[in-house]
Amino acid sequence: MANIKSQKKRILTAEKARIRNRAVRSELKTYVKKVRVAAESGDKAAAQEAAYAACRKLDKAASKGIIHKNQAAKRKSGVQMLVNNME
C-alpha cells in the first residue's frame, strides 16, 4: 500500500474507473448481442434499431476512452454488416 496521500487517492480513483469501464464494456457486448439475435430472427427493422443503439453506445465508449476509436469503428462495421446482409 502506498504511503503518499495522492497515490492512495489515485488507487481509489483507478479502482472506481476500472469497475465503471468493465460495466460499460459488458454493456457494449449486450448491445451487439441484441443486434445478432435480431438479425438471426430475421426482423430487419428490429435489427436496424438495435444496430443504431449499439453504434451510439460504441461511439460514446470510444469518446470516453473506454475502448479505442478503431475498435469502436470495427465493431460498428461488423454490426452494420450483419444488418445489411439480411434478406
Disulfide bonds with the S-S distance in Angstrom:
none
